[in-house]
Amino acid sequence: MVFHMPLHSSPAIKKTNLALWRAWRTFKFSPLSSLAGRGSEDTSEEMSAVSPEKPPHTPVMLKEVLHYLDIQAGQVVLDMTFGGGGHTKAILSAAPGVTVLALDRDPTAISLAQRLAEQHHGRVKPLLGRFSELEALLSNMSIKPGSIDAVLLDAGCSSMQMDQAERGFALSKDGPLDMRMDGERYPDMPRAADVVNTLDQQALASILAAYGEERHARKIASAIVEARRVNPITRTQQLASVVAGSFPAAVVHARRDRLHRPAHVATKTFQALRIFVNDELNELHAGLRAARTLLKPAGRLCVITFHSLEDRLVKRFLQGEDLSNLEQDHFSPRKHASRKDKKLAGDERGGENAVWVPLRRKVIIPEKEDVRENPRGRSAKLRAAALRH
Ligand SMILES: C[S@@+](CC[C@H](N)C(=O)[O-])C[C@H]1O[C@@H](n2cnc3c(N)ncnc32)[C@H](O)[C@@H]1O
C-alpha cells in the first residue's frame, strides 16, 4: 500500500502517519477490516441520483473564474476538478473551439465527464486520476509541459459526494464512514472508519488538531477511543454522536461557524478525517506544482479553496515560497499562519524574478447574492495568478 506522510506534518502528525502505517499493516489482517463501509464500484446507483434537470453541483464563483481565466478561442484549458462539470461547461461556452482536459479522482465525476465528452465531440478529454498523477496522465497523451493556456483547481468535495450518504462524507446523513474521493480505485487505502478504529489516541488527537484545527482534539480523541472499545465506529452518525457525547449539552448547541450559524460539534472532526483520508494538502501542493509545469508563459491559474489550511498553502505557493521541505520544517499549520511570511526573499514577494503575477492581490470571496443562492460556497476563497512570461 502507498501511504506517504502528509506534507503538513508537525512531529506529532509524522508519528501519526507512521503509527497509521504500522496499524494499517496489522489492520489488513484483522476482522475489523470487514466492518468498514465500502463505496460502490459500480457508479450507476450514484449516477441515477444525479438528475438531468438539477445540476449535480453548483459551480462556485463562476463569473469570477471566467473573468480571471480570460479564455480565448481555440485555447486548451485544464479543469483539475471536474466534479459535476459546471465550471467545465461554462469554460466550453466562453469562447469558440476551446478544449477542456477534465481531471477528477472520483470515477463518478469522470462518468459525467464522459457523457459531456460525447456531447462535445473531442472538446472534452476526461482524465481519471489525482493531481499527483496528472503529469504522468498527460505525458501519456503527449501533452507537453508549458502547453496549457489556463488551469482551474476547485478544491474539496462536490455536492455529489456530500449528498450521497453511501460515500460517508456528510455528518448529516447516515452512511458508512468512508470519505474516500477515489471510490474503489485503491481498495487498500484506509477509509475514515479505519482511521478512527485503528489509530492510537494521541495520533487521532494530532489529526483532529492539525487538519480540523479542533481545539478540543484531545477530548474528542479520548471519546472515540472509549466508544470503540464497546463497538467499532463504522457509521457517520455514530461518529457524530460520539463526538457530541464528549461535550456538555449546552456546548453541543452553542457552536457557531465563522458566519455565526449553528454548526455541529463534529464538523471539524469530519473535515480533519476527510483531509487525512484523501491526503488533501499533499495533493493540493502536487496540483499547484503540476499547474506551474503545465501552463504556458502568461497562462492563467484560478484556485478555489474552502478552508484556511488550503488557502494558506495556495497563498504561500503563489508567493513563490518553496514548500517542498515542509516536513523537515516540522510544519504546523497554526504556527506558520502567524509567521507573517518572514522567510520570503524579496524576489519571492512579487519582484521581477517571481514565478507568479497575481491577477488580484487580495483573495476573492463570493458575492452575498451568490452565497444566498448557493450556501455551500459561502466559505470559498479564490486566488488568481498568471505565470510570469
Ligand atoms: C468542489 S468539486 C469541483 C466542482 C466542479 N468545479 C463543478 O463545477 O462541478 C471538487 C472535485 O475535485 C475532485 N478532487 C479533489 N481532490 C482531487 C485530487 N487530488 N485529484 C483529482 N481530483 C480531485 C473531487 O473528487 C471533486 O469531484
The ligand as a MOL file (V3000), in Angstrom:
LIG
                    3D

  0  0  0     0  0            999 V3000
M  V30 BEGIN CTAB
M  V30 COUNTS 27 29 0 0 0
M  V30 BEGIN ATOM
M  V30 1 C -15.6140 21.1910 -5.4700 0
M  V30 2 S -15.6480 19.8280 -6.5570 0 CHG=1
M  V30 3 C -15.4760 20.5350 -8.1390 0
M  V30 4 C -16.7660 21.0090 -8.7100 0
M  V30 5 C -16.6590 21.4670 -10.1500 0
M  V30 6 N -15.8160 22.6250 -10.2760 0
M  V30 7 C -18.0320 21.7410 -10.7150 0
M  V30 8 O -18.2800 22.8460 -11.2590 0
M  V30 9 O -18.8890 20.8620 -10.6510 0 CHG=-1
M  V30 10 C -14.0730 19.1260 -6.3280 0
M  V30 11 C -13.8040 17.8870 -7.1600 0
M  V30 12 O -12.3910 17.7090 -7.1530 0
M  V30 13 C -12.0970 16.3580 -7.0390 0
M  V30 14 N -10.7850 16.2720 -6.4130 0
M  V30 15 C -10.4530 16.6440 -5.1640 0
M  V30 16 N -9.1600 16.3980 -4.9300 0
M  V30 17 C -8.6570 15.8720 -6.0670 0
M  V30 18 C -7.3580 15.4050 -6.4410 0
M  V30 19 N -6.3390 15.4080 -5.5810 0
M  V30 20 N -7.1880 14.9380 -7.6840 0
M  V30 21 C -8.2230 14.9390 -8.5700 0
M  V30 22 N -9.4810 15.3370 -8.2630 0
M  V30 23 C -9.6850 15.7970 -7.0310 0
M  V30 24 C -13.1970 15.7850 -6.1820 0
M  V30 25 O -13.3460 14.4010 -6.4230 0
M  V30 26 C -14.3990 16.6050 -6.6280 0
M  V30 27 O -15.1140 15.9490 -7.6370 0
M  V30 END ATOM
M  V30 BEGIN BOND
M  V30 1 1 1 2
M  V30 2 1 2 3
M  V30 3 1 2 10
M  V30 4 1 3 4
M  V30 5 1 4 5
M  V30 6 1 5 6
M  V30 7 1 5 7
M  V30 8 2 7 8
M  V30 9 1 7 9
M  V30 10 1 10 11
M  V30 11 1 11 12
M  V30 12 1 11 26
M  V30 13 1 12 13
M  V30 14 1 13 14
M  V30 15 1 13 24
M  V30 16 1 14 15
M  V30 17 1 14 23
M  V30 18 2 15 16
M  V30 19 1 16 17
M  V30 20 1 17 18
M  V30 21 2 17 23
M  V30 22 1 18 19
M  V30 23 2 18 20
M  V30 24 1 20 21
M  V30 25 2 21 22
M  V30 26 1 22 23
M  V30 27 1 24 25
M  V30 28 1 24 26
M  V30 29 1 26 27
M  V30 END BOND
M  V30 END CTAB
M  END
